[in-house]
Amino acid sequence: MSVYTVHLPPSTARRSVSGPERFVFVRDGFSFWAFLLAPLWMLWHRLWLVFVGYCVLAVALQAALHAMGASFGIRVAAGALLAFLVGLEAATLRRVTLARRGWTNAGIVVGDDLESAEQRFFDRWIQQNPQGSTHSGSAPVLPAGRTLPVTTPGSGIVGLFPHPGGVR
């Protein structure tokens, strides 16, 4: 089972309400494509500042190793370790970039794949708001008029239980 974080887009001047089709699900864990093709993966996901930082770091690392007289094998190994680090931290890089752009973290969902995670998230979302009452003017709205519940960042709830003192 994979763990996904769900991110809501920021409201824009033209369109204050965005539909659930614009939500972004970011899978936690190692990203093979970010490891194998880090620069292309960064460009694909529009991580412009991350891409620039990666290029500067990769060039500086290779220049420093070359200046120290490191062998070609050492320079390749250092590049591979940098790529491995990007693969490990790919989800974090995406989440930080989304947060910097004003996206809101709506929560965490677990699923076998992306489709099942989306299904679980939207099923829970609809069940939590059967009347479709809005919590804030900028909350995204489902086509049926239901809104995403507002979560408080400092609620102190950690783990699998939805509220303190819940059934275990």
VENGI-V346072 format. One record per helix or strand of 2 or more residues. SS is the DSSP state (@ for helix, = for strand). FROM is the first residue (numbers start at 1). TO is the last residue. If there is no record, write none. Layout:
SS&FROM&TO, SS&FROM&TO
//
This chain:
=&2&8, @&20&22, =&24&27, @&32&36, @&38&44, @&48&67, @&72&88, @&90&100, =&104&111, @&114&128
//
